[in-house]
Amino acid sequence: MSISSIIVTYQPNVELLSNLILGNISVFNKVILIDNGSNNIKSIRDAFKHNDKIFILALFENVGIAAAQNIGIKSLDIDDELIVFFDQDSSVDQLFIKAIESEYKIIEKKYTQGVILGPMFFHRTEKFEYPIIKFNKYGFRKKLYVSDYENVVEASCIISSGMCVRKDVLTKVGEMDSSLFIDYVDTEWCLRAISKGVRIFSSPALVMEHEIGDDNIKFFRWRIPVHSSFRRYYRIRNSFILFKYPHVPLIVCLRELIFSVAHQFLLIILTKNKKDYIKSLYRAVRDGLISLFKKR
């Protein structure tokens, strides 16, 4: 089975990126790296210039993860191959790629209408496990820890890093929504996939190290990821836009809006960059309301 990878970068740590790509290049048919206007593009090119399996598409500006992923998908030329998406700071080894191929083959024999497969995630440095999310028919969510299960666990949405899918399933579901730019891109796309009959799973046989946010704050029993005010703008703005999608349950939309705004207030209270977070909150609410009531 042919396996290719799509990786979107923006100001990446080239050493981490090299470990991900060069450590697994022998098991990939090709790697398509779409760079969103990074200042260190020369270092990225230099790191991979001697490998003809790696194709770098350097964009002149940051068009967002969704648009960049769509560019990568359109660059694929084998319809039935497996595609694995990675973030620039994800960490896996060759055993991961071989295992994801094996797991995917087993699952798709049972669910012939199309499947999406992802790993279980652990924080790179603090080693805690990130849960996956399963919604009931009303949109109420349940957190599941994949390590508690022996076999694959069905999810309602997974993050795109480590996600494996056939190209024909990508075609069936449609492009990532570039209007979202970054946040909720994977959530919207996964829920759209489910609305088209595709099933989503995470496997305890697939382990990946990853980091969500630039840092995290322990607040009572919760871990709060810390993103820049730039990133938080999209998180809040897009929580308004979710209401426009018929395949996103209303309860999900309400929860994300409330928690996104509450999260922002905690960051305003608990971090130093208070003014930046206040400004991004104002702009996000303003632009979110404008987008919500604007015709698509």
N, C-alpha and C positions, 0 to 999 in steps of 0.2 A: 504494500500500500504506500502511495506517495504522500508524504507529509511536508507541508510548507508552513512557515511562520510569518505572521504580520506583527511588526513591532513599531509603535509610534514613540518618537522621542522628542523631548524638549529640554534643552540644557542638561543632558544626562551626565551621570558619573560614567566616564568612558571605561573605567576599569570594571565596574559592575556589569555594564553592557557587554563588554568583551567576554567576561566570564559566562554570561548567559548564552551568547551567540557562538563563540568559538568553542566553548565546551560541549556544544551539541550539534555542531555543523555537520558532522559525519552522518547524522540520522535525518537531516533535513534534505528535501529535494531542493528547496531554495528558501532564503530569508529575504523578505521585503521590508526594508527599514524606511519608514517615512519620517523625515525630520521636519519639525514644525518651526523652522527658522532659528535654530540654535546658534548662539555665538561661537560655540566650539565645533562647528561642522567640520573644520579642517582636521581636528583631532579624531573625529568620528571616521572620516574618510581614511585617514592614515592607519587607523586601527584595523581596517578591513580591506585594504587595497589589494592584498595578495590573494583574495579568495573570490573565485568567480561564481560561487553560489549565493553571494550576498549582493543584493541590488539596493542601492541607496537612492531614494527619491528625496532630494533636498528642496523644500518649499521656501519661499522667500519671506513668509510670515507665518505666525501661529494661527492656523485655521481651525484649531480645535481637534479633539481626539476623534470625534465622529466623522468629520470630513476627511481626516487623514486615513482613518480605517477604511472608508469607502474607496479612497484612491488605491489603497493596498489591495482591496478585494478585486477591484477592476483590473489590477495588474496580473491576477492569477490566470493561468491558461489551461489548467487541467480541471475539468468539471467534477470529477468524482473523487478528488483527493481530499485529505483531511487538512483543515486549517487550524493552527493553534495560535491564539493571540497572546501576546505578552506585553506587560508594561516594561519600561526601561530598567526598573530596579528589581524585577522579579528574579528569584534564584531557583533553578532546577538543574538536575543532571540528566545524563543520557538515559538512565533507568526510568526517569519520569516520562520521557518521550515514548520509550518502548512500551511502558505500562499503559499510557493513555491510548495508544493504538490498540492494544489488546483489549482494554476495557470497552473502548468504543465499539469494536467489532461485536463483542458479546451483547451489548445493550441494543444495538441497532437491529439485531436479528429478532429481538422481541418487539421492538417498537418501530415498525417499518414506515410509519408516517414521518419520521425524522426525529433526531435527538440532538441535544446539546449536552456536553459533558464538561464538568469542571472539577478541580481538586479541592482538598481541604487546605485552609490557609493558617499559617502560624506567623506571628509577628517576628520579623527578622532578628531583633535583638532581645526582646523580652519574652519571646517564645510562647505567648498565650495564643489560644486558638480563636480565630474569628468565626462566628456562627454563620450559617446560611439561613435564608428566610423562606418560609412556606406560608402562603396566604390561603385561607379558606374561601369558600365561594362568595362570602360577603366582603372580603378584603381584610379581615382580622388576621394578624400575623403571629407566627410562632417561630421562635429561634431554635434551630437544630444544630447540634454539634456533631459533625460527621464522624469524629473519632469514637462516638458512642455506638456506632453501627458496624456490622461486619461486611455489609454489602452496600451498594449504591443507595443514596437517599434522594428522593425527589424534592426539587426546590421550585420556587416560583420565580426567583431571579438570582443570578450569580454575577460576580464582577467579571469583566471581560478578560482580565489577565489570567492565563492558564486555561481559558475556555477553548474547547475543541469542538469543531463542527465541520460537516461536509460542505463543499461549496454549493451543492444543489439545495441544501437547507437554507444557506444564506440567501440564495435567489428566491426561495419560497417566502421567506419572512420579509425580505426587502432591505434596503440600505439603512444604516444607522441614521438617526435624525440629526443632521448637522446643525439645525437651528438651536439645539440644546448646548452645543459647543463641547461641554465636558460632563458636568454632573447630571445624573439620571439617564445618561445615554444607554448604559447597559440595562438599567431597570425597565425603561420604556421598551427597549428592543426585546427583552426576555418576555415581558408580558404580551407583547405583540405576537411573539413566536407561539406562546401558549394559545392565544386566540385563534391561531391557524393550525392547531392540532399538534404542534411540536412539543416534546417532553424534555424536561431539563433535570439533570442529575448531577450530584457530586459524589465522588468516590473516595473512601478511606484508603484506597490503594495508591492514591495520587496525593503527594504532599508537596506543598510549595511554600517558600518563605516570601513574605510580602510586607509592605508597610502602607497603611492608609493614613495619610496626613504627614505633615512635616514632624509632628510630635504628638504626644497624647497626654492628657491630664487625667489623673485619677480623681473622680468626684463622687464621694461616698462609694457605692458599689459599681459605678459606671466608669468606663474609660471614654473620654471625650477626645476624638481626634482634632488636632489643631492644623488648620489649613491657613494659607495666606488670605488676606482680605480680598484679593483678586479672585481667588478660588471660591471663597464664601459667597461672593456676589452671585455666581452662577448657581450655587446650591440653593440659595433663597429664591432668586428669580425663577429658576426652573421648577421649584415646588409649586408656584402659581400655574405655570404652563401645563403641568401634569393634568389639571382639570379638563384640558381640551381633548384628551385622548379617551375614546370610548372603551378601550380595552384596559384602562387603569381604573380599578374600583374606587368609588368615591371615598370610602374609608381610608384607603391608602393615600389618596391625595390630601385629605384633611390631616392625617397623621404627619405626613412629610412636611406640610406647611407649618404646622404647630411646632414640631420638633426642630425644624430648620431655624425658625425665628428664635425659639427658646435657646437653642445651641448658640446662636449669635450673641444673645444677651449674656450668656455665661462667659463667652470669650471676651466680651467687653469688660466684664467684671474681673476675670481671672488673668488676663494677659496685659502686656504693656502697651500694645498698639491700639489703644482704645479708640482714638480718633479715626483711624483707618477702618476699623470694624463698624463704627457708627456710620461713616460715610457709605461704606459698601452696603449696609443694611438699608439705608435710605434709598440708594439708587436701585437696589434689587427689588424692593417693594414697589417703587414707582414703575420700573420697567416691567416687572412681573404683571402688575395690574394692566398696563398698556397692552402687553402681549396676550393676556388672557381674554381681553375683550375685543382684540383685533381679529378680523376674519382670517382664517388660514388660507 
